[in-house]
Amino acid sequence: MALLSVIRRWHFREQLSIRAIARRTGLSRNTIRKYLRSDVVEPVFRTPDRPSKLDPFAERLAAWLRTDARRPRKQKRTARQFHAELVGLGYDGSYRRVAAFVRAWRDDWLRQQQTSGRGVFVPLAFSPGEAFQFDWSEEHALIGGERTKLQVAHLKLCFSRAFLVRAYLLQTHEMLFDAHNHGFRVLGGVPRRGIYDNMRTAVDRIGPSRERQVNARFLAMASHYLFEPEFCNPASGWEKGQVEKGVQDARHRLWQPTPQATSLEALNAWLEQRCLALWEEIPHGAEPGSIAAVWRQEVECLMPVRRAFDGFVEDTKRVSPTCLVHFDRNRYSVPASFANRPVSLRVYPDRIVVVAEGAVICEHRRIIERSHHVQGRTIYDWRHYLAVVQRKPGALRNGAPFAELPEAFRQLQRHLQGRSGGDREMVEILSLVLQHEEQAVLVAVEMALQAGVATKTHILNLLHRLTDGTASQVPPIEAPQALVLAQEPKANVARYDSLRTRQGGRHAS
Protein backbone atom coordinates (compact mmCIF):
# COMPACT_ATOMS: atom_id res chain seq x y z
CA MET A 1 0.00 0.00 0.00
CA ALA A 2 2.91 2.38 0.71
CA LEU A 3 4.37 1.80 -2.79
CA LEU A 4 0.99 2.46 -4.40
CA SER A 5 0.74 5.75 -2.49
CA VAL A 6 4.20 6.78 -3.71
CA ILE A 7 3.33 5.91 -7.33
CA ARG A 8 0.15 7.99 -7.24
CA ARG A 9 1.96 10.93 -5.66
CA TRP A 10 4.75 10.87 -8.25
CA HIS A 11 2.33 10.81 -11.14
CA PHE A 12 -0.44 13.16 -10.04
CA ARG A 13 1.53 15.63 -7.92
CA GLU A 14 5.03 15.63 -9.38
CA GLN A 15 3.84 14.91 -12.95
CA LEU A 16 6.30 12.07 -13.58
CA SER A 17 5.65 9.93 -16.62
CA ILE A 18 4.77 6.24 -16.42
CA ARG A 19 8.11 5.37 -18.03
CA ALA A 20 10.03 7.32 -15.37
CA ILE A 21 8.07 5.69 -12.56
CA ALA A 22 8.73 2.25 -14.09
CA ARG A 23 12.48 2.96 -14.08
CA ARG A 24 12.36 4.04 -10.42
CA THR A 25 10.28 1.12 -9.12
CA GLY A 26 11.25 -1.69 -11.47
CA LEU A 27 7.58 -2.44 -12.19
CA SER A 28 6.18 -2.82 -15.66
CA ARG A 29 4.39 0.10 -17.27
CA ASN A 30 1.20 -1.92 -17.61
CA THR A 31 1.17 -2.57 -13.86
CA ILE A 32 1.73 1.11 -13.10
CA ARG A 33 -0.97 2.09 -15.60
CA LYS A 34 -3.43 -0.34 -13.94
CA TYR A 35 -2.71 1.10 -10.49
CA LEU A 36 -3.19 4.67 -11.72
CA ARG A 37 -6.49 3.87 -13.43
CA SER A 38 -7.91 2.12 -10.36
CA ASP A 39 -10.05 4.15 -7.98
CA VAL A 40 -9.13 1.87 -5.07
CA VAL A 41 -6.28 3.16 -2.99
CA GLU A 42 -5.37 -0.29 -1.63
CA PRO A 43 -4.87 -3.07 -4.19
CA VAL A 44 -6.94 -6.21 -3.79
CA PHE A 45 -5.15 -9.46 -4.54
CA ARG A 46 -7.45 -12.30 -5.41
CA THR A 47 -6.51 -15.73 -4.20
CA PRO A 48 -6.95 -18.21 -7.00
CA ASP A 49 -9.23 -21.13 -6.32
CA ARG A 50 -7.01 -24.17 -6.08
CA PRO A 51 -8.10 -27.69 -5.18
CA SER A 52 -7.33 -28.65 -1.55
CA LYS A 53 -7.01 -31.99 0.19
CA LEU A 54 -9.57 -30.69 2.68
CA ASP A 55 -12.33 -30.25 0.05
CA PRO A 56 -13.75 -33.82 0.39
CA PHE A 57 -14.01 -33.31 4.17
CA ALA A 58 -15.25 -29.70 4.21
CA GLU A 59 -18.94 -30.58 4.65
CA ARG A 60 -18.24 -32.95 7.52
CA LEU A 61 -15.96 -30.44 9.24
CA ALA A 62 -18.60 -27.72 8.89
CA ALA A 63 -21.20 -30.05 10.43
CA TRP A 64 -18.87 -30.71 13.36
CA LEU A 65 -18.40 -26.98 13.85
CA ARG A 66 -22.18 -26.36 13.81
CA THR A 67 -22.62 -29.04 16.50
CA ASP A 68 -19.77 -27.58 18.53
CA ALA A 69 -21.26 -24.09 18.40
CA ARG A 70 -24.20 -25.28 20.54
CA ARG A 71 -22.01 -26.92 23.17
CA PRO A 72 -20.77 -25.31 26.41
CA ARG A 73 -17.44 -23.57 26.15
CA LYS A 74 -15.48 -26.23 28.06
CA GLN A 75 -16.82 -29.00 25.80
CA LYS A 76 -15.89 -27.38 22.49
CA ARG A 77 -13.17 -29.07 20.46
CA THR A 78 -10.02 -27.37 19.26
CA ALA A 79 -8.68 -27.26 15.72
CA ARG A 80 -6.04 -29.78 16.77
CA GLN A 81 -8.78 -32.23 17.82
CA PHE A 82 -10.65 -31.69 14.54
CA HIS A 83 -7.45 -32.42 12.61
CA ALA A 84 -6.89 -35.66 14.54
CA GLU A 85 -10.45 -36.83 13.81
CA LEU A 86 -10.08 -36.01 10.10
CA VAL A 87 -6.82 -37.94 9.96
CA GLY A 88 -8.74 -40.94 11.32
CA LEU A 89 -11.13 -40.58 8.35
CA GLY A 90 -8.31 -40.55 5.79
CA TYR A 91 -7.30 -36.89 5.57
CA ASP A 92 -3.57 -36.57 4.86
CA GLY A 93 -3.32 -32.80 4.56
CA SER A 94 -1.70 -30.30 6.92
CA TYR A 95 -3.00 -29.04 10.26
CA ARG A 96 -2.64 -25.42 9.12
CA ARG A 97 -5.27 -25.90 6.43
CA VAL A 98 -7.74 -27.30 8.97
CA ALA A 99 -6.98 -24.46 11.42
CA ALA A 100 -7.57 -21.85 8.70
CA PHE A 101 -10.92 -23.43 7.81
CA VAL A 102 -12.00 -23.56 11.48
CA ARG A 103 -10.95 -19.95 12.05
CA ALA A 104 -12.79 -18.68 8.96
CA TRP A 105 -15.96 -20.64 9.82
CA ARG A 106 -16.05 -19.37 13.41
CA ASP A 107 -15.45 -15.77 12.32
CA ASP A 108 -18.34 -16.02 9.87
CA TRP A 109 -20.60 -17.62 12.50
CA LEU A 110 -19.74 -14.89 15.04
CA ARG A 111 -20.52 -12.21 12.44
CA GLN A 112 -23.93 -13.78 11.80
CA GLN A 113 -24.70 -13.91 15.54
CA GLN A 114 -23.82 -10.23 15.95
CA THR A 115 -25.93 -9.11 12.99
CA SER A 116 -28.90 -11.17 14.23
CA GLY A 117 -28.83 -9.37 17.59
CA ARG A 118 -27.54 -12.23 19.75
CA GLY A 119 -24.16 -10.52 20.18
CA VAL A 120 -25.69 -7.25 21.37
CA PHE A 121 -26.30 -6.70 25.08
CA VAL A 122 -28.00 -4.16 27.31
CA PRO A 123 -25.93 -2.73 30.20
CA LEU A 124 -27.38 -3.46 33.63
CA ALA A 125 -27.54 -1.21 36.70
CA PHE A 126 -28.14 -2.26 40.32
CA SER A 127 -28.99 -0.35 43.47
CA PRO A 128 -27.08 -0.81 46.76
CA GLY A 129 -27.94 -4.07 48.48
CA GLU A 130 -30.11 -5.26 45.60
CA ALA A 131 -28.36 -8.38 44.31
CA PHE A 132 -25.28 -10.59 44.22
CA GLN A 133 -24.03 -13.03 41.58
CA PHE A 134 -22.52 -16.49 42.09
CA ASP A 135 -20.50 -18.77 39.83
CA TRP A 136 -17.98 -21.64 39.84
CA SER A 137 -14.66 -21.95 38.03
CA GLU A 138 -11.90 -24.52 37.78
CA GLU A 139 -8.35 -23.56 38.79
CA HIS A 140 -5.10 -25.20 39.94
CA ALA A 141 -2.83 -24.59 42.93
CA LEU A 142 0.16 -26.22 44.61
CA ILE A 143 -1.07 -27.63 47.94
CA GLY A 144 1.58 -29.37 49.99
CA GLY A 145 3.87 -29.38 46.95
CA GLU A 146 1.31 -31.24 44.78
CA ARG A 147 -0.54 -29.67 41.86
CA THR A 148 -4.25 -29.89 42.76
CA LYS A 149 -7.33 -29.18 40.67
CA LEU A 150 -9.75 -26.95 42.58
CA GLN A 151 -13.38 -25.94 42.25
CA VAL A 152 -13.47 -22.23 43.02
CA ALA A 153 -16.59 -20.38 44.21
CA HIS A 154 -17.01 -16.70 43.23
CA LEU A 155 -19.52 -14.47 45.04
CA LYS A 156 -19.81 -10.82 43.98
CA LEU A 157 -22.01 -7.88 45.01
CA CYS A 158 -23.59 -6.25 41.94
CA PHE A 159 -23.48 -2.62 43.11
CA SER A 160 -20.12 -2.26 44.85
CA ARG A 161 -18.51 -5.16 42.91
CA ALA A 162 -16.92 -6.46 46.11
CA PHE A 163 -16.08 -10.13 45.70
CA LEU A 164 -14.84 -13.21 47.53
CA VAL A 165 -13.06 -16.21 46.03
CA ARG A 166 -12.94 -19.53 47.91
CA ALA A 167 -11.47 -22.88 46.80
CA TYR A 168 -12.79 -26.42 47.35
CA LEU A 169 -11.92 -29.90 46.14
CA LEU A 170 -15.48 -30.68 44.99
CA GLN A 171 -18.46 -28.77 43.62
CA THR A 172 -21.18 -30.24 45.84
CA HIS A 173 -24.02 -28.95 48.02
CA GLU A 174 -22.02 -28.72 51.23
CA MET A 175 -19.29 -26.75 49.41
CA LEU A 176 -21.91 -24.39 47.97
CA PHE A 177 -23.42 -23.73 51.40
CA ASP A 178 -19.99 -23.16 52.96
CA ALA A 179 -19.09 -20.68 50.21
CA HIS A 180 -22.24 -18.66 50.95
CA ASN A 181 -21.56 -18.72 54.69
CA HIS A 182 -18.07 -17.30 54.22
CA GLY A 183 -19.18 -14.97 51.42
CA PHE A 184 -21.89 -13.25 53.47
CA ARG A 185 -19.51 -13.08 56.44
CA VAL A 186 -16.81 -11.28 54.45
CA LEU A 187 -19.20 -9.09 52.43
CA GLY A 188 -20.90 -7.94 55.61
CA GLY A 189 -24.50 -8.99 54.93
CA VAL A 190 -27.04 -10.47 52.53
CA PRO A 191 -28.56 -8.68 49.49
CA ARG A 192 -32.20 -9.07 48.49
CA ARG A 193 -31.60 -11.26 45.41
CA GLY A 194 -29.10 -13.87 44.27
CA ILE A 195 -28.39 -14.49 40.56
CA TYR A 196 -27.21 -17.97 39.50
CA ASP A 197 -26.87 -20.11 36.42
CA ASN A 198 -28.63 -23.47 36.28
CA MET A 199 -26.03 -25.38 38.27
CA ARG A 200 -26.88 -28.89 39.44
CA THR A 201 -26.46 -28.02 43.09
CA ALA A 202 -29.31 -25.50 42.82
CA VAL A 203 -31.62 -26.67 40.03
CA ASP A 204 -32.75 -30.29 39.92
CA ARG A 205 -34.60 -30.03 36.60
CA ILE A 206 -35.64 -27.46 33.99
CA GLY A 207 -39.18 -28.17 32.83
CA PRO A 208 -41.30 -26.80 29.98
CA SER A 209 -41.49 -23.00 29.64
CA ARG A 210 -38.16 -22.94 31.53
CA GLU A 211 -39.84 -23.73 34.81
CA ARG A 212 -37.26 -24.88 37.32
CA GLN A 213 -37.46 -27.47 40.03
CA VAL A 214 -35.16 -25.97 42.65
CA ASN A 215 -33.24 -28.20 45.03
CA ALA A 216 -34.85 -28.45 48.48
CA ARG A 217 -31.63 -27.89 50.46
CA PHE A 218 -30.76 -24.88 48.27
CA LEU A 219 -34.19 -23.41 49.00
CA ALA A 220 -33.60 -24.03 52.71
CA MET A 221 -30.40 -21.96 52.52
CA ALA A 222 -32.16 -19.16 50.61
CA SER A 223 -34.96 -19.19 53.19
CA HIS A 224 -32.43 -19.07 56.04
CA TYR A 225 -30.66 -16.00 54.61
CA LEU A 226 -33.93 -14.46 53.31
CA PHE A 227 -32.85 -13.73 49.74
CA GLU A 228 -34.70 -14.51 46.51
CA PRO A 229 -32.81 -16.82 44.11
CA GLU A 230 -33.05 -16.03 40.38
CA PHE A 231 -31.68 -18.20 37.58
CA CYS A 232 -30.37 -17.17 34.18
CA ASN A 233 -31.69 -18.61 30.94
CA PRO A 234 -29.80 -21.73 29.80
CA ALA A 235 -26.50 -20.92 28.01
CA SER A 236 -26.94 -17.20 28.79
CA GLY A 237 -23.98 -16.43 31.00
CA TRP A 238 -24.08 -12.72 30.09
CA GLU A 239 -27.09 -12.36 32.39
CA LYS A 240 -24.61 -12.56 35.27
CA GLY A 241 -21.81 -10.84 33.42
CA GLN A 242 -20.20 -9.21 36.47
CA VAL A 243 -19.22 -12.48 38.11
CA GLU A 244 -18.30 -13.98 34.71
CA LYS A 245 -15.83 -11.15 34.19
CA GLY A 246 -14.71 -11.57 37.78
CA VAL A 247 -13.78 -15.18 37.01
CA GLN A 248 -11.58 -14.03 34.11
CA ASP A 249 -9.97 -11.24 36.15
CA ALA A 250 -9.28 -13.58 39.07
CA ARG A 251 -7.19 -15.84 36.85
CA HIS A 252 -4.71 -13.00 36.34
CA ARG A 253 -4.93 -11.49 39.81
CA LEU A 254 -5.00 -14.64 41.98
CA TRP A 255 -4.04 -17.75 40.01
CA GLN A 256 -1.10 -16.51 37.91
CA PRO A 257 1.49 -17.45 38.95
CA THR A 258 0.14 -20.63 40.53
CA PRO A 259 -0.33 -20.02 44.28
CA GLN A 260 1.28 -22.33 46.83
CA ALA A 261 -0.01 -23.29 50.28
CA THR A 262 0.55 -25.97 52.88
CA SER A 263 -3.15 -26.85 53.05
CA LEU A 264 -6.51 -25.93 51.57
CA GLU A 265 -7.37 -23.96 54.73
CA ALA A 266 -4.18 -21.91 54.36
CA LEU A 267 -4.97 -21.27 50.69
CA ASN A 268 -8.47 -20.00 51.50
CA ALA A 269 -7.09 -17.74 54.23
CA TRP A 270 -4.64 -16.25 51.70
CA LEU A 271 -7.41 -15.85 49.08
CA GLU A 272 -9.61 -13.99 51.56
CA GLN A 273 -6.85 -11.56 52.53
CA ARG A 274 -5.89 -11.06 48.90
CA CYS A 275 -9.51 -10.26 47.92
CA LEU A 276 -9.77 -7.66 50.69
CA ALA A 277 -6.51 -6.08 49.51
CA LEU A 278 -7.76 -5.98 45.91
CA TRP A 279 -10.88 -4.09 47.03
CA GLU A 280 -8.61 -1.22 48.03
CA GLU A 281 -6.52 -1.39 44.83
CA ILE A 282 -9.16 -1.77 42.08
CA PRO A 283 -11.11 1.36 41.07
CA HIS A 284 -14.87 0.87 40.91
CA GLY A 285 -15.27 2.38 37.44
CA ALA A 286 -18.88 3.54 37.59
CA GLU A 287 -18.67 5.19 41.02
CA PRO A 288 -15.89 7.45 42.38
CA GLY A 289 -13.31 5.69 44.48
CA SER A 290 -12.23 2.09 44.87
CA ILE A 291 -14.36 -1.01 45.32
CA ALA A 292 -13.76 -0.81 49.07
CA ALA A 293 -15.05 2.76 49.23
CA VAL A 294 -18.27 1.88 47.41
CA TRP A 295 -18.66 -1.30 49.50
CA ARG A 296 -18.65 0.78 52.68
CA GLN A 297 -21.71 2.57 51.31
CA GLU A 298 -23.48 -0.63 50.23
CA VAL A 299 -22.87 -2.60 53.43
CA GLU A 300 -25.36 -0.33 55.22
CA CYS A 301 -28.09 -1.60 52.84
CA LEU A 302 -27.33 -5.30 53.40
CA MET A 303 -29.27 -7.46 55.83
CA PRO A 304 -26.91 -8.51 58.65
CA VAL A 305 -26.10 -12.20 59.12
CA ARG A 306 -27.36 -13.35 62.51
CA ARG A 307 -26.47 -17.02 62.29
CA ALA A 308 -24.60 -19.07 59.70
CA PHE A 309 -26.54 -21.72 57.80
CA ASP A 310 -25.86 -25.27 58.99
CA GLY A 311 -24.89 -26.40 55.52
CA PHE A 312 -24.67 -30.16 55.74
CA VAL A 313 -25.98 -32.84 53.41
CA GLU A 314 -27.69 -35.67 55.26
CA ASP A 315 -27.70 -39.30 54.24
CA THR A 316 -28.91 -42.47 55.98
CA LYS A 317 -26.38 -45.29 56.31
CA ARG A 318 -26.36 -48.70 57.96
CA VAL A 319 -23.42 -49.51 60.23
CA SER A 320 -21.58 -52.68 59.24
CA PRO A 321 -20.81 -55.53 61.69
CA THR A 322 -17.25 -54.14 61.88
CA CYS A 323 -18.65 -50.82 63.19
CA LEU A 324 -18.01 -48.90 59.95
CA VAL A 325 -20.12 -46.62 57.76
CA HIS A 326 -19.27 -46.15 54.08
CA PHE A 327 -19.27 -42.77 52.36
CA ASP A 328 -17.59 -41.68 49.13
CA ARG A 329 -15.44 -44.87 48.92
CA ASN A 330 -14.09 -44.28 52.45
CA ARG A 331 -15.03 -45.97 55.75
CA TYR A 332 -15.45 -44.30 59.14
CA SER A 333 -15.76 -46.04 62.51
CA VAL A 334 -18.83 -45.74 64.75
CA PRO A 335 -19.28 -46.78 68.44
CA ALA A 336 -19.83 -50.53 68.69
CA SER A 337 -23.24 -50.13 70.34
CA PHE A 338 -24.61 -48.93 66.96
CA ALA A 339 -23.33 -51.87 64.88
CA ASN A 340 -25.89 -53.26 62.41
CA ARG A 341 -28.15 -50.25 63.01
CA PRO A 342 -29.13 -47.31 60.75
CA VAL A 343 -27.53 -43.94 61.50
CA SER A 344 -27.71 -40.49 59.94
CA LEU A 345 -24.61 -39.12 58.24
CA ARG A 346 -24.19 -35.34 58.08
CA VAL A 347 -21.60 -34.37 55.50
CA TYR A 348 -19.74 -31.06 55.83
CA PRO A 349 -16.89 -29.80 53.63
CA ASP A 350 -14.27 -30.71 56.25
CA ARG A 351 -15.88 -33.32 58.54
CA ILE A 352 -18.33 -36.21 58.83
CA VAL A 353 -20.80 -36.15 61.75
CA VAL A 354 -22.70 -39.32 62.69
CA VAL A 355 -26.07 -38.79 64.41
CA ALA A 356 -28.34 -41.40 66.00
CA GLU A 357 -31.22 -41.22 68.44
CA GLY A 358 -31.25 -37.43 68.19
CA ALA A 359 -27.65 -37.00 69.38
CA VAL A 360 -24.18 -36.76 67.82
CA ILE A 361 -22.39 -40.05 68.52
CA CYS A 362 -19.06 -39.38 66.76
CA GLU A 363 -17.26 -37.08 64.35
CA HIS A 364 -14.43 -37.64 61.85
CA ARG A 365 -12.26 -35.47 59.64
CA ARG A 366 -13.49 -35.89 56.06
CA ILE A 367 -11.19 -37.59 53.55
CA ILE A 368 -11.62 -36.59 49.89
CA GLU A 369 -9.87 -38.76 47.27
CA ARG A 370 -9.82 -37.11 43.84
CA SER A 371 -8.60 -40.13 41.86
CA HIS A 372 -11.07 -42.92 41.19
CA HIS A 373 -8.19 -45.39 40.91
CA VAL A 374 -7.16 -44.91 44.54
CA GLN A 375 -8.68 -47.40 46.95
CA GLY A 376 -10.72 -45.85 49.75
CA ARG A 377 -9.27 -45.34 53.21
CA THR A 378 -10.55 -46.52 56.60
CA ILE A 379 -10.60 -44.04 59.48
CA TYR A 380 -10.67 -45.72 62.91
CA ASP A 381 -11.22 -44.42 66.42
CA TRP A 382 -9.99 -47.12 68.82
CA ARG A 383 -12.34 -45.87 71.56
CA HIS A 384 -15.29 -47.06 69.46
CA TYR A 385 -14.16 -50.70 69.84
CA LEU A 386 -13.59 -50.81 73.62
CA ALA A 387 -16.96 -52.45 74.22
CA VAL A 388 -15.98 -55.25 71.83
CA VAL A 389 -12.53 -55.99 73.26
CA GLN A 390 -13.95 -56.00 76.77
CA ARG A 391 -15.74 -59.19 75.72
CA LYS A 392 -12.95 -60.38 73.39
CA PRO A 393 -9.63 -59.16 74.86
CA GLY A 394 -7.63 -61.34 72.47
CA ALA A 395 -8.71 -59.10 69.56
CA LEU A 396 -6.57 -56.33 71.05
CA ARG A 397 -3.31 -57.78 69.70
CA ASN A 398 -4.09 -57.70 65.98
CA GLY A 399 -7.07 -55.35 65.97
CA ALA A 400 -6.67 -52.79 63.16
CA PRO A 401 -8.25 -49.94 65.17
CA PHE A 402 -5.62 -50.37 67.91
CA ALA A 403 -2.65 -50.02 65.55
CA GLU A 404 -2.71 -46.24 66.11
CA LEU A 405 -2.73 -46.15 69.92
CA PRO A 406 -0.78 -43.36 71.63
CA GLU A 407 2.85 -44.24 72.29
CA ALA A 408 2.40 -44.59 76.07
CA PHE A 409 -0.38 -47.14 75.57
CA ARG A 410 1.72 -49.03 73.04
CA GLN A 411 4.63 -49.26 75.48
CA LEU A 412 2.28 -50.51 78.18
CA GLN A 413 0.83 -53.09 75.80
CA ARG A 414 4.28 -54.45 74.99
CA HIS A 415 5.05 -54.61 78.73
CA LEU A 416 1.85 -56.52 79.55
CA GLN A 417 1.86 -58.75 76.50
CA GLY A 418 3.94 -61.53 78.07
CA ARG A 419 1.96 -61.75 81.32
CA SER A 420 -0.87 -64.11 82.01
CA GLY A 421 -4.07 -62.12 81.60
CA GLY A 422 -2.11 -59.18 80.21
CA ASP A 423 -4.56 -58.58 77.35
CA ARG A 424 -7.52 -58.31 79.71
CA GLU A 425 -5.59 -56.00 82.04
CA MET A 426 -4.62 -53.83 79.07
CA VAL A 427 -8.26 -53.62 78.00
CA GLU A 428 -9.28 -52.57 81.51
CA ILE A 429 -6.65 -49.83 81.49
CA LEU A 430 -7.78 -48.58 78.07
CA SER A 431 -11.37 -48.56 79.30
CA LEU A 432 -10.41 -45.93 81.87
CA VAL A 433 -10.73 -43.32 79.10
CA LEU A 434 -14.50 -43.89 79.19
CA GLN A 435 -14.69 -42.44 82.74
CA HIS A 436 -11.66 -40.12 82.80
CA GLU A 437 -9.94 -37.72 80.47
CA GLU A 438 -7.64 -39.48 78.03
CA GLN A 439 -4.74 -37.12 78.76
CA ALA A 440 -4.95 -37.87 82.48
CA VAL A 441 -4.89 -41.61 81.79
CA LEU A 442 -1.86 -41.18 79.52
CA VAL A 443 0.00 -39.23 82.22
CA ALA A 444 -0.77 -41.94 84.78
CA VAL A 445 0.49 -44.65 82.41
CA GLU A 446 3.71 -42.70 81.72
CA MET A 447 4.31 -42.25 85.45
CA ALA A 448 3.72 -45.98 86.07
CA LEU A 449 6.16 -46.93 83.29
CA GLN A 450 8.82 -44.59 84.67
CA ALA A 451 8.36 -46.09 88.13
CA GLY A 452 8.58 -49.61 86.73
CA VAL A 453 5.23 -50.62 88.25
CA ALA A 454 3.02 -50.98 85.17
CA THR A 455 -0.05 -52.55 86.79
CA LYS A 456 -3.68 -51.62 86.65
CA THR A 457 -3.85 -51.04 90.43
CA HIS A 458 -0.90 -48.66 90.43
CA ILE A 459 -2.15 -46.79 87.33
CA LEU A 460 -5.59 -46.44 88.87
CA ASN A 461 -4.01 -45.11 92.10
CA LEU A 462 -1.97 -42.56 90.14
CA LEU A 463 -5.03 -41.57 88.12
CA HIS A 464 -7.08 -40.90 91.27
CA ARG A 465 -4.24 -38.84 92.72
CA LEU A 466 -4.05 -36.82 89.47
CA THR A 467 -7.78 -36.20 89.35
CA ASP A 468 -7.93 -35.38 93.09
CA GLY A 469 -5.01 -32.97 92.83
CA THR A 470 -2.80 -34.85 95.31
CA ALA A 471 -0.19 -36.10 92.90
CA SER A 472 1.98 -33.03 93.31
CA GLN A 473 4.28 -32.60 96.23
CA VAL A 474 2.47 -32.04 99.55
CA PRO A 475 3.08 -28.45 100.70
CA PRO A 476 4.94 -28.06 104.02
CA ILE A 477 2.83 -27.65 107.16
CA GLU A 478 3.22 -24.30 108.85
CA ALA A 479 3.31 -25.13 112.55
CA PRO A 480 3.51 -22.61 115.41
CA GLN A 481 6.99 -21.65 116.65
CA ALA A 482 6.50 -23.50 119.94
CA LEU A 483 5.89 -26.79 118.15
CA VAL A 484 8.89 -26.65 115.86
CA LEU A 485 11.36 -29.51 116.55
CA ALA A 486 14.86 -28.54 117.33
CA GLN A 487 16.13 -31.81 115.89
CA GLU A 488 13.94 -33.74 113.48
CA PRO A 489 14.20 -37.53 113.87
CA LYS A 490 15.51 -39.52 110.94
CA ALA A 491 13.66 -42.51 109.60
CA ASN A 492 15.29 -45.74 110.81
CA VAL A 493 13.48 -48.87 109.69
CA ALA A 494 16.05 -51.03 111.47
CA ARG A 495 14.29 -50.28 114.77
CA TYR A 496 11.48 -52.60 113.72
CA ASP A 497 13.90 -55.53 113.79
CA SER A 498 13.96 -55.20 117.58
CA LEU A 499 10.35 -56.29 117.64
CA ARG A 500 11.21 -59.57 116.07
CA THR A 501 12.19 -62.47 118.31
CA ARG A 502 15.26 -64.54 117.84
CA GLN A 503 15.44 -67.18 115.15
CA GLY A 504 13.13 -70.09 115.93
CA GLY A 505 10.97 -67.94 118.24
CA ARG A 506 7.34 -67.09 117.88
CA HIS A 507 6.42 -64.26 115.62
CA ALA A 508 3.76 -61.75 116.38
CA SER A 509 0.72 -62.14 114.17
PyMOL commands that set and color helices and strands:
alter all, ss='L'
color gray80, all
select helices_A, chain A and resi 2-12+18-25+29-37+55-69+73-75+79-88+95-115+173-187+208-210+216-225+237-253+264-281+291-301+336-338+382-391+393-396+400-404+407-416+422-434+438-451+456-468+481-483+493-499
alter helices_A, ss='H'
color red, helices_A
select strands_A, chain A and resi 131-143+146-157+163-168+193-196+203-206+212-214+228-231+260-261+313-318+324-327+330-333+342-347+351-356+359-365+378-379
alter strands_A, ss='S'
color yellow, strands_A
deselect
rebuild
show_as cartoon
